[in-house]
Amino acid sequence: MTVREPRDIGDAELVARCRRGEPAAWAELVDRFERYVYAIAVRGYRLSAEQAEEVFQEVFARVYEHLGTLRDDGAIRPFIGALTRRLAVDQLRAGARLKRLGDEYSTEHDSAEAFEAVERALDVQEALAGLTGECREVLDRFFVRDESYATIARALEIAPGTVASRISRCLSKLAKELEGRNLGPGPSGERTR
């Protein structure tokens, strides 16, 4: 029996291998659909390179998270296409909102909201401290330094697909660290933990 490489198999088998956790399969899935996602974002919706990169990263993070919900493994291409279009439209809407705010944005901030935002950030920072060094590094690079999958992959000497799976796994761990912490105000208006 010959073992076929992920690039030599169809979409359905590739998705099945991804579900089994094969890193080479995930890397191939990202490689296989990378140009497709960028083509929709850049050519179809005329997004900037920065916006297209955000869409790309969000698409593959969501694909990884929702891979188990596909009813038909062979339908990964239309799933990715629909997701890309929806996220591209969201990017356009966000850009339009920022333009509308433009000069109308006031530097006056509600101090209570600002305080709550700082408190939430501190809670997240504490939860991050409870994670492994590998998780802290990949989350820091992606969310704080705003590095792309490719940049993180080069820095950590791993495949870009592995970056996506690590981010997803580490976000799950972060969520567990934050579980039980109430990040909003309690009934009395004070924060609860």
matplotlib code that plots the C-alpha trace (Angstrom):
import matplotlib.pyplot as plt

x = [0.0, 1.4, 0.9, -0.1, 1.2, -1.4, -0.9, -1.7, -5.2, -8.6, -10.2, -12.4, -9.5, -7.4, -10.1, -10.4, -6.7, -6.9, -9.5, -7.2, -4.6, -2.0, 0.1, 1.2, -2.5, -3.3, -0.3, -1.4, -5.0, -3.7, -1.4, -4.1, -6.6, -4.3, -4.3, -8.1, -8.7, -6.4, -8.0, -11.5, -10.3, -8.0, -9.5, -13.1, -13.5, -10.5, -9.2, -5.8, -2.9, -3.3, -7.1, -6.6, -4.1, -6.5, -9.2, -6.8, -5.8, -9.4, -10.6, -8.1, -8.6, -12.3, -11.8, -9.7, -12.2, -15.2, -13.7, -15.7, -19.0, -18.7, -21.4, -19.5, -15.7, -15.6, -17.4, -14.4, -13.8, -17.3, -17.2, -13.9, -15.2, -18.4, -16.4, -13.9, -16.7, -18.4, -15.2, -14.2, -17.6, -17.0, -13.7, -15.3, -18.0, -15.4, -13.4, -16.6, -17.4, -13.9, -14.2, -17.6, -16.1, -13.2, -13.0, -16.1, -14.1, -13.6, -10.6, -13.0, -13.4, -15.8, -13.4, -15.5, -15.3, -11.6, -11.0, -13.0, -10.9, -7.7, -9.1, -10.0, -6.5, -4.9, -7.1, -6.0, -2.4, -2.7, -4.3, -1.5, 1.0, -0.6, 0.1, 3.1, 5.9, 5.0, 1.4, 2.5, 4.9, 2.5, -0.3, 1.9, 3.3, -0.1, -2.3, 0.2, 2.9, 0.3, 2.7, 1.3, 1.2, 4.2, 6.3, 5.5, 6.2, 9.7, 10.5, 9.5, 10.7, 7.3, 4.8, 2.3, -0.5, 1.0, 0.8, -3.0, -3.5, -1.3, -3.1, -6.5, -5.2, -3.6, -6.8, -8.7, -6.2, -6.5, -10.3, -10.0, -7.6, -10.2, -13.1, -14.6, -13.4, -16.1, -14.7, -17.6, -19.2, -21.3, -24.8, -23.5, -21.4, -18.2, -16.1, -16.4, -13.9]
y = [0.0, 3.4, 6.4, 9.4, 12.8, 15.4, 17.4, 14.3, 13.7, 15.3, 17.9, 15.4, 13.2, 16.2, 17.5, 14.0, 14.0, 17.5, 16.3, 13.5, 16.2, 15.5, 18.7, 18.1, 17.9, 21.2, 22.9, 21.5, 22.7, 26.3, 26.1, 24.7, 27.5, 30.4, 31.9, 31.3, 33.3, 36.1, 36.2, 36.7, 39.3, 41.3, 40.9, 40.3, 42.9, 45.1, 44.9, 46.3, 43.9, 44.5, 43.9, 40.8, 39.5, 40.0, 38.2, 35.3, 34.8, 35.0, 32.6, 29.9, 30.4, 29.9, 26.9, 25.3, 25.9, 24.7, 21.9, 19.4, 21.1, 20.4, 18.1, 17.2, 17.1, 17.6, 21.0, 22.7, 25.0, 26.5, 26.8, 28.7, 30.8, 31.8, 32.5, 34.6, 36.7, 37.3, 38.4, 40.6, 42.3, 42.7, 44.4, 46.8, 47.7, 48.2, 50.5, 52.5, 52.9, 54.2, 56.7, 57.9, 58.4, 60.3, 63.8, 63.1, 60.9, 62.7, 62.2, 62.3, 58.8, 57.5, 56.9, 54.0, 52.2, 52.9, 51.6, 48.4, 47.9, 48.2, 45.7, 43.2, 43.6, 42.9, 39.8, 38.5, 39.3, 37.3, 34.4, 34.5, 34.2, 30.9, 29.4, 27.6, 29.6, 28.2, 29.5, 32.9, 33.4, 32.4, 34.5, 37.5, 37.3, 37.0, 39.4, 41.8, 42.1, 41.6, 39.2, 37.1, 33.3, 33.3, 35.6, 33.5, 30.3, 31.5, 32.8, 29.6, 27.4, 25.6, 25.3, 28.1, 25.6, 24.7, 28.3, 28.3, 25.2, 26.4, 29.7, 27.9, 25.4, 28.2, 30.4, 27.4, 27.2, 30.9, 30.6, 27.9, 30.2, 33.0, 30.7, 31.4, 35.0, 37.4, 40.1, 42.5, 44.4, 42.5, 43.5, 46.1, 47.7, 46.2, 43.6, 40.1, 37.3]
z = [0.0, -1.0, 1.3, -0.7, 0.2, 1.2, -2.1, -4.1, -2.5, -3.1, -0.9, 1.0, 2.0, 2.9, 5.3, 6.8, 7.5, 9.0, 11.4, 12.4, 13.3, 10.6, 10.5, 6.9, 5.9, 7.6, 5.9, 2.5, 3.1, 3.8, 0.8, -1.5, -0.7, 0.0, -3.5, -3.7, -0.6, -1.7, -5.2, -3.7, -1.2, -3.5, -7.0, -6.0, -3.3, -4.0, -0.4, 0.4, 1.1, 4.8, 4.7, 2.6, 5.1, 7.9, 6.0, 5.1, 8.8, 10.0, 7.3, 8.2, 12.0, 11.5, 9.1, 11.7, 14.4, 12.3, 10.3, 12.3, 11.4, 7.6, 6.4, 3.3, 3.5, -0.3, 0.2, 1.7, -1.3, -1.3, 2.5, 2.3, -0.6, 1.3, 4.5, 2.6, 0.9, 4.2, 5.9, 3.0, 3.2, 7.0, 6.2, 3.8, 6.3, 9.0, 6.7, 5.9, 9.6, 10.3, 7.4, 8.7, 12.1, 10.7, 12.3, 14.3, 16.6, 19.9, 22.1, 25.1, 26.4, 28.9, 31.8, 33.2, 29.9, 29.6, 33.1, 32.3, 29.2, 31.2, 33.7, 31.0, 29.5, 32.8, 33.3, 29.9, 30.7, 33.9, 32.1, 29.4, 32.2, 33.1, 29.6, 28.4, 26.8, 23.4, 23.7, 25.1, 22.2, 19.4, 20.8, 21.4, 17.9, 16.3, 18.5, 20.0, 17.3, 14.5, 12.7, 9.8, 9.8, 7.4, 9.6, 12.7, 10.9, 9.8, 13.3, 15.0, 12.2, 11.7, 8.9, 8.4, 8.9, 12.3, 13.3, 12.7, 14.7, 17.6, 17.7, 17.9, 20.5, 22.6, 22.4, 23.8, 26.6, 27.2, 27.3, 30.0, 32.0, 31.8, 32.6, 35.9, 35.8, 35.2, 33.0, 33.3, 36.1, 38.6, 39.6, 42.0, 39.2, 40.7, 38.9, 40.1, 40.0]

ax = plt.figure().add_subplot(projection="3d")
ax.plot(x, y, z, "-o")
ax.set_aspect("equal")
plt.show()
